[in-house]
Amino acid sequence: MLIVLGGLPGTGKTTIAREIVALLPATCLRIDTIEQSLRSAGLLAGDVGPAGYVVAYALACSNLLLGQRVVADCVNPLPVTRETWRAVAVEAAARILEVEIVCSDVVEHRRRVEQRAVDVPGLVPPTWASVQQHDYLPWTTRRLVIDTAAVSAHDAAQAIVARLRDDAFVTTTPDPFSGDAP
């Protein structure tokens, strides 16, 4: 099972990811941590481009192939990033639940961004202006949308875990060994 949490910075993805792994054993992959590790290693500076996502895709696939649940905590801003997460699930013959985390209360969202505590050494948090200018394209595919202005992180995690049982929302990828694959 691959659970992909996407949304702008400050919407509550990381807090929800932590709540999910408290409810379910899972590997949590946080793009902020991966990208900052690449910067700290001196491999990349400033904007790391797609490198953090490429590492996360590989780690997710290897953990899924080991039979582990994976929670991916990332902005997931573009159709190509969303498509690639789905391709990872297909490659690992895993189910996927895509979740878009939003915060409809602009004042609250801004407060979260501006008062964000940095828990990744060396990570420079985004500014409100950078969040507003983020290249984040609207979703056109089926996903679960959670508004953190309306629900707590714990309740959001509970809703996500409950949704895992709803086959209408979870995409099942074909099993390449069952003869059902296209």
N, C-alpha and C positions, 0 to 999 in steps of 0.2 A: 504494500500500500504506500503510495506517494501522496502526501498532502502538501500542496503548494500554496503558501500564503503570499499574496501579492498586494501591493498598495503603496501609496506615497509614504515617504518618511513621516513619522510622527502619528501614524494612524493606530498603532498598537500591535503590529505584527509580531515583534519580538516578545512582548508580554504574553500574547496569546500562544505563541509557539512554546514558551516555557510552561504555560498552563496545560497545553496538550501533552507534553512529555511527562508532566506530573501525573496525568491520567492514564497514559498508554506508554509502554516501553517503545522508544523510538530514537533514531539518530536524528539530531537536529543540525541542519546545515544553514548557517547564517552568512549571507553574502558579505555583510559588513566585516565580519571576522576574517573571512577568506581574503577579501580585497586588502584589508589593512595588513594582513600577514605578508602578502605579496609586496606591498610597499615597504614594510619593515625589513624584509629580507634583501632589499635593495634591487629587486628584480624589476620593479616598475615604480614609477613616481607619478604623483598627481592622479589624473584620470587613468584608471587601469583598463578602460574599455571593456571588452567582453571577457577578459581573462578570468575574473572571479566567477562568472557564470559557467565558463568552460570547466573550471576545476570543480565547481559544485555539481554540474551535470555528471561528471565522471565519478565523483564520490557517491552521489545518489544512486547511480546505476550499480556500482560495485556493492553497496550496502543492500540494495533491493535484491540483487542476485544472491546474496547471503541469506535472504529471507527476513531481513530487517524492515521495519516500518521506517519511513523517512519523512521528516517535516522540513520543508525548504522555506526559509524566511528570506524573502527578497522583494524588491520593488516590482520586478516582473513587468516592466513598463511597455513592452512592445509585443506585437503579434509574434515576432520571431522568437522571443524568449519563451512565450507561452507555448508555441508550437514545439520548441525544443524540449520543454519539460514533458509534453505529451509523448514525444519521440523516445525520451528516456524510459518512460513507463512501458511503451511498446517493446523496446529492446529488452527490458527486464521482465516482460510478461507480468506486469504489476497493474493493479488498479490505481486510479488517480482521482483525487478530489481537488479541484481548483477552487480557491477561496480568494475573493477580493475583499480586502479590509478597507473600509472608508471611515471617515469621521465627518459627518454632515454638519457639525457645529464648527464653523470657521474660527470662531473665537477660541474654542477649546483646542482645536487642531493647532492653531498658532501658538497657544500657551504651551502645549506639549513639545512642539519643535523648539521653542525658545528656552524652555526650562529642562530640556533633555539632559539627563545625566549620562556621561560617556562611560561605558563599561568595557570598551575595547581600547587597550593602551595604544596611544598614538592616533586614534581616530578623531578626525575633525568633524564635528557634527554639522549637518546642513543648516543653513540659515533659512528663515521663513521665505525670503526672496528666492532662494534657490529651489525650495520646495514648490513655490508657485510657478517657477519657470521650468520645472522638470519636464523632460520629454516623456510624457505618459499618455499613451493613446487609449481611447475607450475600448473596452472589451466587446467582442462580437460573438463570443462563444458562451456556452452554458457554464455557469459557475455559481457558487454560493456567495452571496454578498452579505457581509456583516458590517453593520454601522456601530462603531464603538462609541458614538455619541449617545446611543440608545441602550447598549448592553455592556456589562462589565467584561473584562478579559476572561474571567472564570466562566461566566455564562456563555461567552462566545466559544470557548474551548469545549464546553459541554454540548453546545449546538453542533459543532464540527464533529465531535465524536459520535453524536447521535446520527448525524447525516451519513456517516460511514456505513451505516446499516441500510441506507436508502439506495437501492440499486438504480433508481431513476436518476440520481444525481451523481453517482460515482461511475466514471467511465471504466469499463472493463476492457482491457487490451486483449487481443487474441493471443492464445497460447500457441507458440510456434511448434510445440511438440504434440498438440492434440489433433492436428489435422483440420482445426477450425481457422487457421490463419489464412488470410487472403492470398 
